[in-house]
Amino acid sequence: GAGVSQSPRYKVAKRGQDVALRCDPISGHVSLFWYQQALGQGPEFLTYFQNEAQLDKSGLPSDRFFAERPEGSVSTLKIQRTQQEDSAVYLCASSSSRKGAKEVFFGQGTRLTVV
Amino acid sequence: DAKTTQPNSMESNEEEPVHLPCNHSTISGTDYIHWYRQLPSQGPEYVIHGLTSNVNNRMASLAIAEDRKSSTLILHRATLRDAAVYYCILLGGSQGNLIFGKGTKLSVKP
């Protein structure tokens, strides 16, 4: 498809387990964002990539969260030693530019449940 | 980051126009006004954006006040599929991340 693709759509992890969430942005989009959305809340920014460079990781809640985009296309968000408060929908988004004049396209998200 | 203020919820009847307001009194001259919506169990979806002039596209219209301190998203004929949370977001011209508030939850009655 032509949109942002995320996998898996749903993930159940036992507390303490490591998880990896994948994002395939729209082809050619240089900007890639990760957001975390708790139930009933708006999405909260986690981190931003321009091509392979992680330019902003100010929203990552702890050092258990790690994101990479080694070849400037596919990105992976990794959460180590998951905790119950990590349960949320993780959204990936991409854009042809980070400039305000460009729209941002979102994937459908990965719903992570930590039990 | 400049903040926006939106009503928590609004109701509309199907096939009637809907005007969703947004206040952004601290907007800077280079901030674009973006609107996104999020349907249940979906990721946010781009609706429209503008800088100074009113904008129209196939989904909606965006009316921007002359002083740019407020804007209104207009859905010309609401359908049941328009029921969603609508977010008004300011995005800097040179760089920026979408900073989401709580948005307005729009309910559409048949």
gemmi code that builds the backbone of each chain (N, CA, C; Angstrom):
import gemmi

chains = {
    "A": [
        ("GLY", (0.806, -1.195, 0.000), (0.000, 0.000, 0.000), (0.847, 1.256, 0.000)),
        ("ALA", (0.225, 2.408, -0.141), (0.956, 3.650, -0.240), (1.068, 4.353, 1.100)),
        ("GLY", (0.444, 3.854, 2.153), (0.426, 4.548, 3.426), (1.529, 4.079, 4.350)),
        ("VAL", (1.502, 4.600, 5.592), (2.433, 4.176, 6.631), (1.942, 2.843, 7.203)),
        ("SER", (2.837, 1.892, 7.262), (2.460, 0.556, 7.715), (3.177, 0.229, 9.019)),
        ("GLN", (2.430, -0.274, 9.988), (3.019, -0.645, 11.269), (2.719, -2.103, 11.579)),
        ("SER", (3.684, -2.763, 12.208), (3.467, -4.154, 12.606), (4.205, -4.433, 13.909)),
        ("PRO", (3.656, -5.341, 14.741), (2.333, -5.927, 14.575), (1.234, -4.918, 14.909)),
        ("ARG", (-0.003, -5.211, 14.622), (-1.100, -4.326, 15.008), (-1.379, -4.441, 16.499)),
        ("TYR", (-1.206, -5.638, 17.028), (-1.442, -5.879, 18.451), (-0.282, -6.697, 19.004)),
        ("LYS", (0.115, -6.348, 20.229), (1.196, -7.077, 20.875), (0.873, -7.181, 22.360)),
        ("VAL", (0.905, -8.397, 22.876), (0.758, -8.620, 24.313), (2.103, -9.087, 24.832)),
        ("ALA", (2.614, -8.405, 25.835), (3.915, -8.749, 26.392), (3.780, -8.958, 27.889)),
        ("LYS", (4.550, -9.906, 28.383), (4.606, -10.090, 29.839), (5.540, -9.035, 30.413)),
        ("ARG", (5.219, -8.563, 31.587), (6.057, -7.561, 32.234), (7.501, -8.059, 32.303)),
        ("GLY", (8.409, -7.198, 31.882), (9.819, -7.560, 31.876), (10.333, -8.016, 30.519)),
        ("GLN", (9.430, -8.293, 29.621), (9.804, -8.761, 28.277), (10.224, -7.574, 27.407)),
        ("ASP", (11.110, -7.814, 26.457), (11.492, -6.798, 25.479), (10.571, -6.909, 24.260)),
        ("VAL", (10.216, -5.757, 23.668), (9.388, -5.768, 22.457), (10.016, -4.871, 21.396)),
        ("ALA", (9.688, -5.166, 20.143), (10.164, -4.362, 19.008), (8.977, -4.079, 18.098)),
        ("LEU", (8.760, -2.818, 17.814), (7.642, -2.386, 16.981), (8.204, -1.807, 15.687)),
        ("ARG", (7.607, -2.219, 14.569), (8.160, -1.842, 13.263), (7.292, -0.803, 12.572)),
        ("CYS", (7.966, 0.094, 11.852), (7.257, 1.105, 11.057), (7.864, 1.179, 9.657)),
        ("ASP", (7.000, 1.044, 8.644), (7.399, 1.266, 7.259), (6.771, 2.581, 6.793)),
        ("PRO", (7.568, 3.633, 6.668), (6.987, 4.924, 6.268), (6.648, 4.936, 4.785)),
        ("ILE", (6.029, 6.011, 4.368), (5.765, 6.194, 2.944), (7.108, 6.348, 2.224)),
        ("SER", (7.236, 5.682, 1.099), (8.499, 5.681, 0.368), (8.936, 7.102, 0.038)),
        ("GLY", (10.194, 7.394, 0.356), (10.734, 8.709, 0.028), (10.556, 9.753, 1.115)),
        ("HIS", (9.784, 9.443, 2.131), (9.589, 10.419, 3.205), (10.828, 10.475, 4.098)),
        ("VAL", (11.366, 11.671, 4.265), (12.599, 11.812, 5.033), (12.328, 11.902, 6.531)),
        ("SER", (11.165, 12.423, 6.893), (10.852, 12.626, 8.312), (10.031, 11.471, 8.843)),
        ("LEU", (10.394, 10.998, 10.017), (9.663, 9.900, 10.651), (9.525, 10.211, 12.130)),
        ("PHE", (8.314, 10.025, 12.622), (7.987, 10.350, 14.017), (7.413, 9.113, 14.701)),
        ("TRP", (7.641, 9.010, 15.999), (6.966, 8.030, 16.846), (6.184, 8.780, 17.920)),
        ("TYR", (4.963, 8.302, 18.165), (4.104, 8.847, 19.198), (3.577, 7.718, 20.070)),
        ("GLN", (3.248, 8.068, 21.310), (2.622, 7.136, 22.243), (1.249, 7.699, 22.607)),
        ("GLN", (0.218, 6.859, 22.532), (-1.129, 7.325, 22.859), (-1.754, 6.440, 23.911)),
        ("ALA", (-1.919, 6.992, 25.107), (-2.605, 6.268, 26.172), (-4.110, 6.357, 25.932)),
        ("LEU", (-4.835, 5.457, 26.534), (-6.283, 5.373, 26.345), (-6.955, 6.691, 26.727)),
        ("GLY", (-7.743, 7.242, 25.817), (-8.484, 8.465, 26.096), (-7.684, 9.753, 26.013)),
        ("GLN", (-6.424, 9.646, 25.612), (-5.565, 10.828, 25.518), (-5.159, 11.086, 24.069)),
        ("GLY", (-4.638, 12.274, 23.816), (-4.079, 12.560, 22.505), (-2.691, 11.949, 22.385)),
        ("PRO", (-2.214, 11.766, 21.163), (-0.862, 11.217, 20.979), (0.200, 12.131, 21.584)),
        ("GLU", (1.230, 11.514, 22.164), (2.353, 12.269, 22.726), (3.626, 11.923, 21.965)),
        ("PHE", (4.365, 12.957, 21.603), (5.593, 12.802, 20.821), (6.643, 12.022, 21.592)),
        ("LEU", (7.290, 11.096, 20.885), (8.403, 10.342, 21.470), (9.736, 10.749, 20.850)),
        ("THR", (9.839, 10.612, 19.513), (11.117, 10.835, 18.872), (10.930, 11.137, 17.396)),
        ("TYR", (11.977, 11.744, 16.796), (11.918, 12.174, 15.402), (13.218, 11.808, 14.683)),
        ("PHE", (13.089, 11.317, 13.461), (14.229, 11.030, 12.593), (14.136, 11.878, 11.331)),
        ("GLN", (15.279, 12.361, 10.898), (15.383, 12.897, 9.542), (16.356, 11.973, 8.814)),
        ("ASN", (15.831, 11.238, 7.845), (16.592, 10.147, 7.235), (17.053, 9.198, 8.346)),
        ("GLU", (18.331, 8.902, 8.446), (18.769, 7.946, 9.466), (19.155, 8.617, 10.777)),
        ("ALA", (19.169, 9.931, 10.787), (19.608, 10.659, 11.976), (18.446, 10.901, 12.940)),
        ("GLN", (18.666, 10.513, 14.183), (17.660, 10.766, 15.227), (17.921, 12.157, 15.788)),
        ("LEU", (17.126, 13.126, 15.366), (17.394, 14.519, 15.707), (16.719, 14.969, 16.989)),
        ("ASP", (15.733, 14.239, 17.431), (15.007, 14.658, 18.631), (14.486, 13.406, 19.325)),
        ("LYS", (14.927, 13.185, 20.541), (14.406, 12.056, 21.318), (13.942, 12.528, 22.678)),
        ("SER", (13.528, 13.785, 22.707), (13.159, 14.395, 23.975), (11.915, 13.780, 24.606)),
        ("GLY", (11.085, 13.106, 23.813), (9.855, 12.555, 24.353), (9.954, 11.133, 24.862)),
        ("LEU", (11.084, 10.496, 24.661), (11.232, 9.120, 25.142), (11.147, 9.116, 26.659)),
        ("PRO", (10.251, 8.326, 27.244), (9.987, 8.428, 28.683), (11.090, 7.889, 29.583)),
        ("SER", (11.890, 6.976, 29.079), (12.969, 6.442, 29.903), (14.017, 5.811, 28.996)),
        ("ASP", (15.131, 5.406, 29.607), (16.192, 4.780, 28.800), (15.834, 3.352, 28.400)),
        ("ARG", (14.654, 2.890, 28.779), (14.209, 1.578, 28.290), (13.681, 1.671, 26.858)),
        ("PHE", (13.424, 2.898, 26.422), (12.891, 3.116, 25.079), (14.039, 3.485, 24.142)),
        ("PHE", (14.055, 2.825, 23.002), (15.135, 3.042, 22.042), (14.553, 2.949, 20.635)),
        ("ALA", (14.917, 3.878, 19.761), (14.423, 3.847, 18.387), (15.594, 3.941, 17.425)),
        ("GLU", (15.424, 3.310, 16.278), (16.475, 3.372, 15.264), (15.859, 3.388, 13.873)),
        ("ARG", (16.639, 3.904, 12.942), (16.229, 3.965, 11.532), (17.517, 3.887, 10.707)),
        ("PRO", (18.164, 2.745, 10.721), (19.555, 2.641, 10.245), (19.777, 3.008, 8.783)),
        ("GLU", (18.800, 2.768, 7.917), (19.003, 3.054, 6.496), (18.098, 4.177, 6.007)),
        ("GLY", (17.506, 4.889, 6.956), (16.693, 6.030, 6.580), (15.331, 5.683, 6.025)),
        ("SER", (14.899, 4.422, 6.188), (13.549, 4.085, 5.740), (12.792, 3.429, 6.898)),
        ("VAL", (12.852, 2.114, 7.005), (12.149, 1.408, 8.077), (12.703, 1.828, 9.437)),
        ("SER", (11.805, 1.930, 10.414), (12.217, 2.283, 11.769), (11.679, 1.246, 12.746)),
        ("THR", (12.425, 1.060, 13.828), (12.010, 0.145, 14.885), (12.045, 0.882, 16.215)),
        ("LEU", (10.971, 0.750, 16.970), (10.916, 1.255, 18.343), (11.025, 0.056, 19.264)),
        ("LYS", (12.035, 0.074, 20.110), (12.265, -1.041, 21.024), (12.015, -0.591, 22.456)),
        ("ILE", (11.321, -1.422, 23.183), (11.086, -1.162, 24.597), (11.644, -2.339, 25.384)),
        ("GLN", (12.562, -2.046, 26.265), (13.189, -3.098, 27.062), (12.489, -3.211, 28.410)),
        ("ARG", (12.443, -4.423, 28.918), (11.904, -4.686, 30.268), (10.555, -3.965, 30.442)),
        ("THR", (9.605, -4.326, 29.599), (8.320, -3.617, 29.578), (7.660, -3.612, 30.949)),
        ("GLN", (6.957, -2.508, 31.198), (6.196, -2.339, 32.434), (4.751, -2.040, 32.072)),
        ("GLN", (3.865, -2.181, 33.039), (2.446, -2.004, 32.755), (2.137, -0.605, 32.239)),
        ("GLU", (2.852, 0.402, 32.712), (2.574, 1.766, 32.253), (2.982, 1.992, 30.798)),
        ("ASP", (3.669, 1.018, 30.199), (4.023, 1.118, 28.781), (2.840, 0.736, 27.885)),
        ("SER", (1.788, 0.190, 28.466), (0.612, -0.205, 27.682), (0.007, 1.041, 27.029)),
        ("ALA", (-0.080, 1.018, 25.713), (-0.545, 2.179, 24.944), (-0.576, 1.792, 23.477)),
        ("VAL", (-1.079, 2.701, 22.661), (-0.953, 2.554, 21.213), (0.266, 3.362, 20.776)),
        ("TYR", (1.139, 2.738, 20.001), (2.338, 3.404, 19.503), (2.108, 3.709, 18.023)),
        ("LEU", (2.164, 4.996, 17.710), (1.878, 5.477, 16.372), (3.164, 5.916, 15.691)),
        ("CYS", (3.284, 5.552, 14.436), (4.384, 6.014, 13.607), (3.803, 6.950, 12.557)),
        ("ALA", (4.560, 7.971, 12.206), (4.099, 8.921, 11.191), (5.275, 9.315, 10.319)),
        ("SER", (4.988, 9.694, 9.077), (6.052, 10.158, 8.212), (5.589, 11.371, 7.422)),
        ("SER", (6.569, 12.121, 6.948), (6.286, 13.323, 6.181), (7.430, 13.560, 5.212)),
        ("SER", (7.116, 14.251, 4.117), (8.166, 14.547, 3.146), (9.101, 15.633, 3.663)),
        ("SER", (8.657, 16.312, 4.733), (9.477, 17.372, 5.307), (9.042, 17.606, 6.739)),
        ("ARG", (9.909, 18.180, 7.542), (9.509, 18.516, 8.904), (8.901, 19.914, 8.957)),
        ("LYS", (8.898, 20.590, 7.828), (8.410, 21.957, 7.834), (6.903, 22.003, 8.022)),
        ("GLY", (6.448, 23.066, 8.597), (5.041, 23.179, 8.963), (4.085, 23.181, 7.795)),
        ("ALA", (4.611, 23.372, 6.589), (3.724, 23.438, 5.434), (3.344, 22.059, 4.909)),
        ("LYS", (3.910, 21.022, 5.486), (3.675, 19.680, 4.964), (2.801, 18.861, 5.893)),
        ("GLU", (1.913, 18.052, 5.285), (1.076, 17.203, 6.123), (1.867, 15.985, 6.593)),
        ("VAL", (1.411, 15.431, 7.695), (2.028, 14.252, 8.291), (1.050, 13.094, 8.150)),
        ("PHE", (1.565, 11.944, 7.772), (0.739, 10.768, 7.547), (1.019, 9.744, 8.647)),
        ("PHE", (-0.046, 9.230, 9.241), (0.076, 8.304, 10.363), (-0.269, 6.877, 9.955)),
        ("GLY", (0.368, 5.930, 10.619), (-0.038, 4.543, 10.516), (-1.196, 4.263, 11.466)),
        ("GLN", (-1.677, 3.025, 11.450), (-2.809, 2.674, 12.300), (-2.397, 2.362, 13.734)),
        ("GLY", (-1.100, 2.245, 13.936), (-0.617, 2.049, 15.294), (-0.448, 0.595, 15.689)),
        ("THR", (0.354, 0.393, 16.707), (0.508, -0.915, 17.360), (-0.018, -0.777, 18.784)),
        ("ARG", (-1.001, -1.592, 19.123), (-1.532, -1.572, 20.493), (-0.734, -2.538, 21.334)),
        ("LEU", (0.005, -2.011, 22.293), (0.820, -2.833, 23.202), (0.102, -2.963, 24.537)),
        ("THR", (-0.063, -4.200, 24.964), (-0.637, -4.475, 26.273), (0.383, -5.255, 27.077)),
        ("VAL", (0.765, -4.718, 28.214), (1.729, -5.385, 29.086), (0.973, -6.000, 30.263)),
        ("VAL", (1.130, -7.313, 30.417), (0.369, -8.011, 31.469), (1.308, -8.569, 32.555)),
    ],
    "B": [
        ("ASP", (6.077, 25.758, 22.835), (5.153, 25.531, 21.733), (3.864, 26.294, 21.984)),
        ("ALA", (3.350, 26.930, 20.928), (2.100, 27.650, 21.060), (0.972, 26.667, 21.351)),
        ("LYS", (0.020, 27.103, 22.206), (-1.054, 26.228, 22.629), (-2.323, 26.531, 21.861)),
        ("THR", (-3.198, 25.546, 21.795), (-4.530, 25.743, 21.221), (-5.575, 25.348, 22.246)),
        ("THR", (-6.754, 25.947, 22.124), (-7.869, 25.647, 23.009), (-9.069, 25.264, 22.170)),
        ("GLN", (-9.635, 24.094, 22.469), (-10.793, 23.600, 21.734), (-11.852, 23.127, 22.734)),
        ("PRO", (-13.129, 23.177, 22.335), (-14.154, 22.583, 23.212), (-13.940, 21.081, 23.310)),
        ("ASN", (-14.286, 20.519, 24.465), (-14.075, 19.083, 24.656), (-14.940, 18.246, 23.726)),
        ("SER", (-16.159, 18.692, 23.490), (-17.060, 17.890, 22.666), (-18.067, 18.786, 21.954)),
        ("MET", (-18.585, 18.269, 20.831), (-19.640, 18.939, 20.081), (-20.532, 17.874, 19.468)),
        ("GLU", (-21.770, 18.275, 19.233), (-22.714, 17.379, 18.582), (-23.222, 18.013, 17.305)),
        ("SER", (-23.517, 17.170, 16.339), (-24.073, 17.663, 15.090), (-25.102, 16.674, 14.581)),
        ("ASN", (-25.995, 17.163, 13.745), (-26.928, 16.278, 13.051), (-26.370, 15.947, 11.681)),
        ("GLU", (-26.673, 14.748, 11.250), (-26.206, 14.296, 9.937), (-26.698, 15.244, 8.846)),
        ("GLU", (-25.836, 15.480, 7.871), (-26.107, 16.318, 6.700), (-26.206, 17.800, 7.017)),
        ("GLU", (-25.887, 18.204, 8.233), (-25.826, 19.621, 8.568), (-24.368, 20.073, 8.656)),
        ("PRO", (-24.117, 21.377, 8.454), (-22.733, 21.850, 8.577), (-22.282, 21.849, 10.035)),
        ("VAL", (-20.974, 21.685, 10.206), (-20.373, 21.692, 11.546), (-19.230, 22.694, 11.549)),
        ("HIS", (-19.212, 23.532, 12.582), (-18.140, 24.511, 12.743), (-17.377, 24.188, 14.018)),
        ("LEU", (-16.143, 23.758, 13.868), (-15.317, 23.387, 15.020), (-14.333, 24.520, 15.304)),
        ("PRO", (-14.455, 25.175, 16.461), (-13.588, 26.329, 16.737), (-12.261, 25.941, 17.390)),
        ("CYS", (-11.290, 26.829, 17.219), (-9.988, 26.641, 17.869), (-9.410, 28.019, 18.175)),
        ("ASN", (-8.994, 28.221, 19.400), (-8.330, 29.467, 19.779), (-6.836, 29.228, 19.916)),
        ("HIS", (-6.068, 30.143, 19.377), (-4.599, 30.063, 19.466), (-4.049, 31.463, 19.563)),
        ("SER", (-4.273, 32.085, 20.703), (-3.949, 33.503, 20.873), (-2.451, 33.777, 20.890)),
        ("THR", (-1.622, 32.747, 21.147), (-0.166, 32.967, 21.209), (0.535, 32.515, 19.929)),
        ("ILE", (-0.216, 32.392, 18.858), (0.361, 31.932, 17.586), (1.440, 32.907, 17.118)),
        ("SER", (2.519, 32.360, 16.553), (3.561, 33.222, 16.006), (3.356, 33.373, 14.497)),
        ("GLY", (4.072, 34.312, 13.930), (3.864, 34.623, 12.529), (4.180, 33.500, 11.565)),
        ("THR", (5.019, 32.551, 11.993), (5.422, 31.467, 11.096), (4.714, 30.157, 11.397)),
        ("ASP", (3.799, 30.159, 12.338), (3.075, 28.928, 12.686), (1.970, 28.634, 11.682)),
        ("TYR", (1.964, 27.396, 11.178), (0.859, 26.918, 10.372), (-0.215, 26.322, 11.289)),
        ("ILE", (-1.463, 26.466, 10.892), (-2.587, 25.890, 11.637), (-2.970, 24.589, 10.942)),
        ("HIS", (-2.803, 23.495, 11.654), (-3.109, 22.164, 11.112), (-4.317, 21.588, 11.828)),
        ("TRP", (-5.114, 20.838, 11.092), (-6.198, 20.058, 11.674), (-6.020, 18.595, 11.297)),
        ("TYR", (-6.123, 17.753, 12.305), (-6.116, 16.314, 12.126), (-7.345, 15.744, 12.814)),
        ("ARG", (-7.776, 14.586, 12.378), (-8.866, 13.925, 13.078), (-8.490, 12.469, 13.305)),
        ("GLN", (-9.082, 11.898, 14.327), (-8.794, 10.506, 14.658), (-10.097, 9.760, 14.887)),
        ("LEU", (-10.369, 8.843, 13.977), (-11.527, 7.984, 14.106), (-11.203, 6.880, 15.112)),
        ("PRO", (-12.215, 6.267, 15.697), (-11.969, 5.196, 16.675), (-11.074, 4.100, 16.099)),
        ("SER", (-10.087, 3.721, 16.871), (-9.160, 2.630, 16.526), (-8.333, 2.907, 15.264)),
        ("GLN", (-8.166, 4.167, 14.924), (-7.356, 4.527, 13.758), (-6.267, 5.498, 14.186)),
        ("GLY", (-5.245, 5.632, 13.344), (-4.277, 6.679, 13.573), (-4.839, 8.019, 13.137)),
        ("PRO", (-4.261, 9.124, 13.605), (-4.730, 10.441, 13.163), (-4.641, 10.592, 11.652)),
        ("GLU", (-5.559, 11.375, 11.109), (-5.657, 11.582, 9.666), (-5.594, 13.078, 9.388)),
        ("TYR", (-4.746, 13.473, 8.456), (-4.654, 14.873, 8.065), (-5.971, 15.343, 7.474)),
        ("VAL", (-6.406, 16.542, 7.880), (-7.623, 17.125, 7.319), (-7.293, 18.316, 6.442)),
        ("ILE", (-6.620, 19.296, 7.008), (-6.368, 20.534, 6.276), (-5.345, 21.360, 7.043)),
        ("HIS", (-4.679, 22.286, 6.358), (-3.838, 23.229, 7.075), (-3.786, 24.548, 6.314)),
        ("GLY", (-3.423, 25.606, 7.035), (-3.326, 26.922, 6.404), (-2.410, 27.837, 7.197)),
        ("LEU", (-2.078, 28.960, 6.600), (-1.199, 29.925, 7.252), (-1.947, 31.229, 7.549)),
        ("THR", (-2.440, 31.873, 6.511), (-3.159, 33.129, 6.706), (-4.507, 33.137, 5.988)),
        ("SER", (-4.525, 32.630, 4.785), (-5.758, 32.672, 3.989), (-6.635, 31.466, 4.279)),
        ("ASN", (-7.928, 31.639, 4.041), (-8.850, 30.513, 4.161), (-8.493, 29.455, 3.127)),
        ("VAL", (-8.742, 28.206, 3.472), (-8.357, 27.077, 2.629), (-9.543, 26.154, 2.448)),
        ("ASN", (-9.646, 25.573, 1.277), (-10.676, 24.574, 1.003), (-10.025, 23.337, 0.410)),
        ("ASN", (-10.508, 22.171, 0.806), (-10.135, 20.948, 0.106), (-11.346, 20.030, 0.092)),
        ("ARG", (-11.151, 18.804, -0.375), (-12.307, 17.930, -0.570), (-12.930, 17.497, 0.764)),
        ("MET", (-12.162, 17.606, 1.842), (-12.678, 17.158, 3.133), (-13.367, 18.272, 3.901)),
        ("ALA", (-12.806, 19.488, 3.836), (-13.280, 20.538, 4.738), (-12.809, 21.900, 4.251)),
        ("SER", (-13.216, 22.921, 5.006), (-12.720, 24.278, 4.802), (-12.124, 24.767, 6.112)),
        ("LEU", (-11.142, 25.623, 5.995), (-10.504, 26.215, 7.163), (-10.635, 27.724, 7.061)),
        ("ALA", (-11.304, 28.300, 8.049), (-11.470, 29.748, 8.100), (-10.547, 30.283, 9.183)),
        ("ILE", (-9.669, 31.199, 8.796), (-8.672, 31.751, 9.722), (-9.002, 33.203, 9.995)),
        ("ALA", (-9.079, 33.563, 11.264), (-9.376, 34.949, 11.627), (-8.279, 35.867, 11.124)),
        ("GLU", (-8.655, 37.113, 10.902), (-7.700, 38.080, 10.339), (-6.472, 38.248, 11.236)),
        ("ASP", (-6.673, 38.216, 12.561), (-5.537, 38.351, 13.477), (-4.865, 37.009, 13.759)),
        ("ARG", (-5.358, 35.943, 13.164), (-4.841, 34.572, 13.266), (-4.901, 34.006, 14.678)),
        ("LYS", (-5.620, 34.627, 15.562), (-5.698, 34.113, 16.922), (-6.788, 33.064, 17.101)),
        ("SER", (-7.517, 32.804, 16.064), (-8.504, 31.732, 16.115), (-8.748, 31.223, 14.697)),
        ("SER", (-9.302, 30.022, 14.635), (-9.654, 29.444, 13.343), (-10.849, 28.523, 13.532)),
        ("THR", (-11.488, 28.178, 12.428), (-12.657, 27.306, 12.472), (-12.555, 26.279, 11.356)),
        ("LEU", (-12.697, 25.029, 11.734), (-12.777, 23.952, 10.742), (-14.242, 23.766, 10.398)),
        ("ILE", (-14.541, 23.763, 9.115), (-15.922, 23.649, 8.664), (-16.099, 22.367, 7.871)),
        ("LEU", (-16.983, 21.515, 8.373), (-17.423, 20.346, 7.612), (-18.770, 20.730, 7.015)),
        ("HIS", (-18.867, 20.725, 5.703), (-20.046, 21.315, 5.065), (-21.308, 20.482, 5.234)),
        ("ARG", (-21.171, 19.165, 5.220), (-22.320, 18.278, 5.448), (-21.817, 17.086, 6.240)),
        ("ALA", (-22.087, 17.097, 7.530), (-21.569, 16.041, 8.386), (-22.200, 14.699, 8.030)),
        ("THR", (-21.377, 13.663, 8.042), (-21.868, 12.302, 7.885), (-21.494, 11.519, 9.135)),
        ("LEU", (-22.086, 10.340, 9.267), (-21.783, 9.520, 10.434), (-20.295, 9.180, 10.495)),
        ("ARG", (-19.662, 9.103, 9.322), (-18.241, 8.766, 9.275), (-17.351, 9.908, 9.728)),
        ("ASP", (-17.933, 11.095, 9.926), (-17.146, 12.221, 10.426), (-17.035, 12.230, 11.946)),
        ("ALA", (-17.716, 11.321, 12.617), (-17.612, 11.233, 14.080), (-16.185, 10.834, 14.448)),
        ("ALA", (-15.502, 11.722, 15.161), (-14.085, 11.516, 15.445), (-13.640, 12.575, 16.456)),
        ("VAL", (-12.381, 12.460, 16.889), (-11.772, 13.523, 17.688), (-10.980, 14.403, 16.722)),
        ("TYR", (-11.247, 15.694, 16.763), (-10.602, 16.648, 15.863), (-9.573, 17.460, 16.638)),
        ("TYR", (-8.351, 17.472, 16.128), (-7.254, 18.169, 16.790), (-6.831, 19.382, 15.967)),
        ("CYS", (-6.722, 20.516, 16.630), (-6.189, 21.739, 16.044), (-4.765, 21.896, 16.580)),
        ("ILE", (-3.783, 22.003, 15.693), (-2.375, 21.978, 16.104), (-1.622, 23.063, 15.362)),
        ("LEU", (-0.745, 23.748, 16.080), (0.131, 24.734, 15.444), (1.473, 24.089, 15.151)),
        ("LEU", (1.972, 24.322, 13.961), (3.233, 23.723, 13.543), (4.123, 24.803, 12.960)),
        ("GLY", (5.341, 24.909, 13.507), (6.253, 25.944, 13.083), (6.649, 25.808, 11.629)),
        ("GLY", (6.903, 26.934, 11.001), (7.238, 26.912, 9.590), (8.561, 26.262, 9.287)),
        ("SER", (9.526, 26.418, 10.191), (10.861, 25.897, 9.905), (11.033, 24.475, 10.419)),
        ("GLN", (10.428, 24.157, 11.493), (10.523, 22.801, 12.027), (9.465, 22.631, 13.104)),
        ("GLY", (9.212, 21.420, 13.439), (8.279, 21.199, 14.527), (7.697, 19.813, 14.517)),
        ("ASN", (7.259, 19.390, 15.677), (6.530, 18.148, 15.806), (5.080, 18.488, 16.084)),
        ("LEU", (4.178, 17.670, 15.648), (2.775, 17.849, 15.992), (2.611, 17.619, 17.491)),
        ("ILE", (2.131, 18.624, 18.182), (1.866, 18.514, 19.611), (0.359, 18.470, 19.776)),
        ("PHE", (-0.168, 17.321, 20.159), (-1.607, 17.116, 20.263), (-2.115, 17.541, 21.635)),
        ("GLY", (-3.253, 18.232, 21.643), (-3.984, 18.489, 22.881), (-5.034, 17.411, 23.043)),
        ("LYS", (-6.127, 17.751, 23.704), (-7.205, 16.775, 23.916), (-8.190, 16.743, 22.748)),
        ("GLY", (-8.212, 17.809, 21.948), (-9.089, 17.826, 20.794), (-10.555, 17.975, 21.135)),
        ("THR", (-11.387, 17.989, 20.090), (-12.842, 18.054, 20.229), (-13.433, 16.751, 19.723)),
        ("LYS", (-14.186, 16.105, 20.586), (-14.865, 14.880, 20.174), (-16.186, 15.252, 19.517)),
        ("LEU", (-16.302, 14.972, 18.230), (-17.503, 15.291, 17.462), (-18.396, 14.063, 17.376)),
        ("SER", (-19.631, 14.230, 17.809), (-20.640, 13.182, 17.652), (-21.609, 13.626, 16.569)),
        ("VAL", (-22.003, 12.699, 15.708), (-22.936, 13.007, 14.622), (-24.171, 12.131, 14.799)),
        ("LYS", (-25.313, 12.769, 14.919), (-26.567, 12.043, 15.127), (-27.285, 11.851, 13.808)),
        ("PRO", (-27.834, 10.646, 13.586), (-28.558, 10.404, 12.331), (-29.892, 11.130, 12.306)),
    ],
}
model = gemmi.Model(1)
for chain_id, residues in chains.items():
    chain = gemmi.Chain(chain_id)
    for i, (resn, *xyz) in enumerate(residues, 1):
        res = gemmi.Residue()
        res.name, res.seqid = resn, gemmi.SeqId(i, " ")
        for name, pos in zip(("N", "CA", "C"), xyz):
            atom = gemmi.Atom()
            atom.name, atom.element = name, gemmi.Element(name[0])
            atom.pos, atom.b_iso = gemmi.Position(*pos), 0.0
            res.add_atom(atom)
        chain.add_residue(res)
    model.add_chain(chain)
structure = gemmi.Structure()
structure.add_model(model)
structure.setup_entities()
